[in-house]
Amino acid sequence: PTRIRTVTVMPGDVVLGKLGVVVFIPPHLAEQVVTTSEIVRLRDMFGHQRLREGKYTAGQIDARWSDEIERDFSKWLNDHINELPVPKEQIQKYLKDRTW
């Protein structure tokens, strides 16, 4: 292990550096972090598209989504599953397993 300021970095940690920030992710959490970030990315893409279309307000998109928006998001994922920057299999798993 090594210490960088107040952070202890262990062998095997995943290192993510971006825009002057470095994050160390324990290896047992790496897959979950990547999957969650991809889901957030898809939700952001959906939200921006719906805002441009005028379907929802910023307040609706930036707050906890209603059941209607969640259903619309699921439909949007299925309708665009082959066009999205996340593998189809990962989206299908997300739709099956999601709890939020």
PELINLIN-V896428 format. One record per run of one state. SS is the DSSP state (~ for helix, > for strand, _ for the rest). FROM is the first residue (numbers start at 1). LEN is the number of residues. If there is no record, write none. Layout:
ss,from,len
SS,FROM,LEN
SS,FROM,LEN
//
This chain:
ss,from,len
_,1,1
>,2,3
_,5,2
>,7,3
_,10,4
>,14,5
_,19,2
>,21,5
_,26,1
~,27,27
_,54,4
~,58,5
_,63,4
~,67,13
_,80,8
~,88,10
_,98,3
//
